[in-house]
Amino acid sequence: MPSVERFAHAGATMIVERTGDGGPVYVLVHGIGMGRSVFRELVRQLHDGEVVTVDLPGYGEAPEPVRVLTVERTADLVAAFLRERVGRPAVLVGHSMGAQVALEVAVRHPSTVDRFVLVGPTVDPSARTAPRQLWRLLRDIAVESPRVIGRGAREYVRAGPRLRAKFRAMLVHRPERVLRRAHAAALVIRGEDDLVAPHAWCRRVADELPDGRLVEIAGHGHETMIRDAAPAARLIRAFAHDGR
C-alpha cells in the first residue's frame, strides 16, 4: 500500500507518496500546474523498484510557501528529501518544469542522483515568454485525450491564484546555463508531436549534457508520461538498469 508523508525544509513543504520497494528508487517530479496524481499510470508501470511521487510546494495537496520557490530552491528541497528520507542515489524523473528541477538537483546535489530523466524539458530559449509557452501548451493539450485534459484542468485549479508567479519562476530559470555541469547519466525523452519541447531544443539538451542521449516516442505529445505511460516507462526502466 502507498504511504503518504509531509516533508518540510527551509520553510517549504512537499507531500510525498511512496509505493513499492527494492530495485531502483524512482522519484517523479511534476510540471507547472500539476501534482503527483498525474503520474498514477506511470507509477503502475515502474514496477521494478520503489516509486516516489511528490506534490511540490503550492501544488496538489502541498501548502503554499510564503514565497514562490525558484527552480533552484525547489531542487534544494527535493535533494534534502533524498538525503534525509531516501538515503541512496535515486533515478530522478522530471516532466516539463519538473525536468528543470531534476536538472538542478543533478547539478547542485550530485550525490543524491544515480541518473536522471528529462521528459519534455522546458524552457526552450526560443520561446521564453509567457504568451509563447502558453500558446504552445494550449495547442499541445488540444489534441490530448479528455482524460488528460480533465486531469490537467483539475490540477491547474488546485495550483491556485499564485500560478502566474509560479510560471514566472519557471521562465526565469536558464537550464542551458547548467547543462554541462550535470555529470550523471541522463536520458532526454520527447514525444514526437510535442509542441512545448521542440526537437531542436531537446537535441541541444541531450548534446550539451556530458552523458546525455535523446529518445523520441512516436504518436505522443508533451503529456507522454500521463497519457499511455507504457512507452516512457519502458525507456525509463531500461535506462535505470543500463550498466548495472
C-alpha positions as CSV (number, residue, x, y, z in Angstrom):
1,M,0.0,0.0,0.0
2,P,1.3,3.5,-0.7
3,S,2.4,5.7,2.2
4,V,1.9,9.5,2.2
5,E,4.1,11.8,4.3
6,R,4.9,15.5,4.6
7,F,8.5,16.7,4.2
8,A,9.5,20.3,5.3
9,H,12.8,22.0,4.6
10,A,13.8,25.7,4.8
11,G,10.2,26.9,5.2
12,A,8.6,24.9,2.3
13,T,6.7,21.6,2.4
14,M,6.2,18.8,0.0
15,I,3.7,16.0,0.1
16,V,5.4,12.7,-0.7
17,E,3.8,9.4,-1.7
18,R,5.8,6.2,-1.8
19,T,5.0,2.7,-3.2
20,G,6.9,-0.5,-3.8
21,D,10.4,-1.5,-2.6
22,G,13.6,-2.9,-3.8
23,G,15.4,-2.1,-7.0
24,P,15.9,1.4,-8.2
25,V,14.3,4.3,-6.4
26,Y,12.4,6.4,-8.9
27,V,11.5,9.9,-7.9
28,L,8.9,11.6,-10.2
29,V,8.7,15.4,-10.3
30,H,5.7,17.0,-12.0
31,G,5.4,20.0,-14.2
32,I,3.9,23.5,-13.9
33,G,0.3,23.4,-12.6
34,M,0.4,19.7,-12.0
35,G,0.8,17.4,-9.0
36,R,1.7,13.8,-8.1
37,S,-1.8,12.4,-9.2
38,V,-0.9,12.8,-12.9
39,F,1.7,10.0,-12.5
40,R,-0.7,7.3,-11.4
41,E,-0.3,5.3,-14.6
42,L,3.4,5.7,-14.7
43,V,3.7,4.5,-11.1
44,R,2.0,1.3,-12.0
45,Q,4.4,0.8,-14.9
46,L,7.5,1.3,-12.8
47,H,7.0,-2.0,-11.0
48,D,10.7,-2.9,-10.6
49,G,11.5,-0.7,-7.7
50,E,10.3,1.9,-5.2
51,V,8.4,4.9,-6.8
52,V,8.3,8.3,-5.0
53,T,5.9,11.0,-6.3
54,V,5.7,14.5,-4.9
55,D,3.5,17.5,-4.7
56,L,5.9,20.4,-4.9
57,P,5.1,23.4,-2.6
58,G,1.9,25.1,-3.7
59,Y,0.8,22.2,-6.0
60,G,-1.5,19.3,-5.5
61,E,-2.1,18.9,-1.7
62,A,1.1,20.7,-0.6
63,P,0.6,24.0,1.1
64,E,1.6,27.3,-0.5
65,P,5.0,28.5,0.7
66,V,5.3,32.1,2.0
67,R,7.1,32.9,-1.3
68,V,7.0,31.1,-4.6
69,L,10.2,29.0,-4.8
70,T,12.7,29.4,-7.6
71,V,13.6,26.3,-9.5
72,E,16.9,26.2,-7.7
73,R,15.3,26.3,-4.2
74,T,12.8,23.6,-5.3
75,A,15.8,21.5,-6.3
76,D,17.3,22.0,-2.9
77,L,14.1,20.9,-1.2
78,V,13.9,17.7,-3.3
79,A,17.6,17.0,-2.6
80,A,17.1,17.5,1.1
81,F,14.3,14.9,1.0
82,L,16.5,12.4,-0.9
83,R,19.3,12.8,1.6
84,E,17.1,12.5,4.7
85,R,14.4,10.1,3.7
86,V,15.8,8.0,0.8
87,G,19.4,7.7,1.7
88,R,20.8,6.4,-1.6
89,P,21.1,7.9,-5.1
90,A,17.8,7.9,-7.0
91,V,16.7,7.8,-10.5
92,L,15.2,11.3,-10.8
93,V,12.5,11.7,-13.4
94,G,11.3,15.2,-14.2
95,H,8.5,16.2,-16.6
96,S,8.3,19.7,-18.2
97,M,9.1,22.2,-15.4
98,G,10.0,19.1,-13.3
99,A,12.8,18.5,-15.8
100,Q,14.3,21.8,-14.8
101,V,14.1,20.8,-11.1
102,A,15.6,17.4,-11.8
103,L,18.5,19.0,-13.8
104,E,19.2,21.4,-10.9
105,V,19.2,18.6,-8.4
106,A,21.8,16.7,-10.6
107,V,23.9,19.9,-10.8
108,R,23.6,21.2,-7.2
109,H,23.4,17.9,-5.3
110,P,25.1,15.2,-7.5
111,S,25.5,12.7,-4.6
112,T,21.7,12.3,-4.4
113,V,21.3,11.3,-8.1
114,D,22.2,8.0,-9.7
115,R,20.9,9.1,-13.1
116,F,18.2,11.4,-14.3
117,V,15.5,11.6,-17.0
118,L,14.2,14.8,-18.5
119,V,10.8,14.3,-20.2
120,G,9.6,17.2,-22.4
121,P,12.1,19.6,-20.8
122,T,11.4,23.3,-20.6
123,V,12.1,26.1,-21.2
124,D,13.1,26.3,-24.9
125,P,15.1,29.6,-25.0
126,S,13.5,30.5,-28.4
127,A,10.1,30.7,-26.6
128,R,11.0,32.1,-23.2
129,T,7.9,34.3,-22.8
130,A,4.6,33.5,-21.1
131,P,2.5,34.0,-24.2
132,R,4.6,31.7,-26.3
133,Q,4.7,29.0,-23.7
134,L,1.0,29.2,-23.1
135,W,0.2,29.1,-26.8
136,R,2.4,26.0,-27.3
137,L,0.9,24.3,-24.2
138,L,-2.7,25.0,-25.4
139,R,-2.0,23.7,-28.9
140,D,-0.4,20.6,-27.4
141,I,-3.3,19.9,-25.0
142,A,-5.9,20.5,-27.7
143,V,-5.1,17.1,-29.2
144,E,-4.9,15.2,-25.9
145,S,-7.5,12.8,-24.6
146,P,-10.4,14.1,-22.5
147,R,-8.9,12.2,-19.5
148,V,-5.6,14.1,-19.8
149,I,-7.4,17.4,-20.3
150,G,-9.7,16.8,-17.3
151,R,-6.9,15.8,-15.0
152,G,-4.7,18.7,-16.1
153,A,-7.5,21.2,-15.6
154,R,-8.2,19.9,-12.1
155,E,-4.5,20.2,-11.1
156,Y,-4.2,23.7,-12.6
157,V,-7.2,24.8,-10.4
158,R,-5.5,23.3,-7.4
159,A,-2.3,25.2,-8.1
160,G,-4.2,28.3,-7.0
161,P,-4.1,32.0,-7.6
162,R,-0.3,32.3,-7.5
163,L,0.1,30.3,-10.7
164,R,1.3,33.4,-12.6
165,A,4.2,33.8,-10.1
166,K,5.0,30.1,-10.4
167,F,5.0,30.4,-14.2
168,R,7.4,33.4,-13.9
169,A,9.7,31.3,-11.7
170,M,9.8,28.6,-14.4
171,L,10.5,31.1,-17.2
172,V,13.4,33.0,-15.5
173,H,15.3,29.7,-15.0
174,R,18.0,29.1,-17.6
175,P,18.6,25.4,-18.0
176,E,21.0,25.9,-20.9
177,R,23.5,27.6,-18.5
178,V,23.9,24.5,-16.3
179,L,23.6,21.5,-18.7
180,R,27.3,20.9,-19.0
181,R,27.6,20.7,-15.2
182,A,25.3,17.7,-14.8
183,H,27.6,14.7,-15.0
184,A,25.2,11.9,-14.1
185,A,24.0,9.7,-17.0
186,A,20.9,11.4,-18.5
187,L,18.1,10.4,-20.8
188,V,16.0,13.0,-22.6
189,I,12.6,11.7,-23.6
190,R,10.4,13.7,-26.1
191,G,7.0,12.9,-27.5
192,E,7.4,13.1,-31.3
193,D,4.5,15.5,-31.5
194,D,5.5,17.7,-28.5
195,L,4.9,21.4,-29.3
196,V,6.1,22.6,-25.9
197,A,9.6,21.0,-26.1
198,P,10.6,21.0,-29.8
199,H,13.1,18.5,-31.3
200,A,15.8,21.1,-31.8
201,W,15.7,22.1,-28.1
202,C,15.7,18.5,-26.8
203,R,18.5,17.7,-29.2
204,R,20.5,20.6,-27.7
205,V,19.8,19.5,-24.2
206,A,21.0,15.9,-24.9
207,D,24.1,17.1,-26.7
208,E,25.2,19.5,-24.1
209,L,24.7,17.1,-21.2
210,P,28.1,15.4,-20.6
211,D,26.4,11.9,-20.7
212,G,23.1,12.5,-22.4
213,R,21.0,10.9,-25.0
214,L,17.7,11.6,-26.7
215,V,14.8,9.2,-27.4
216,E,11.6,10.3,-29.1
217,I,8.2,8.4,-28.7
218,A,6.1,8.3,-31.8
219,G,2.5,9.4,-31.6
220,H,2.9,11.2,-28.3
221,G,3.0,14.9,-27.3
222,H,4.0,16.8,-24.2
223,E,2.0,14.7,-21.8
224,T,3.7,11.5,-22.9
225,M,4.1,10.3,-19.3
226,I,0.5,10.9,-18.4
227,R,-1.4,9.5,-21.5
228,D,-0.4,6.0,-22.3
229,A,2.6,5.9,-20.0
230,A,3.9,2.5,-21.0
231,P,6.4,3.6,-23.7
232,A,8.0,6.1,-21.5
233,A,8.0,3.6,-18.6
234,R,9.8,1.0,-20.7
235,L,12.5,3.6,-21.6
236,I,12.9,4.7,-18.0
237,R,13.2,1.1,-16.7
238,A,15.8,0.2,-19.3
239,F,17.8,3.3,-18.6
240,A,17.6,2.7,-14.8
241,H,19.2,-0.8,-15.3
242,D,21.6,0.2,-18.0
243,G,25.1,-0.8,-16.9
244,R,24.0,-2.3,-13.6
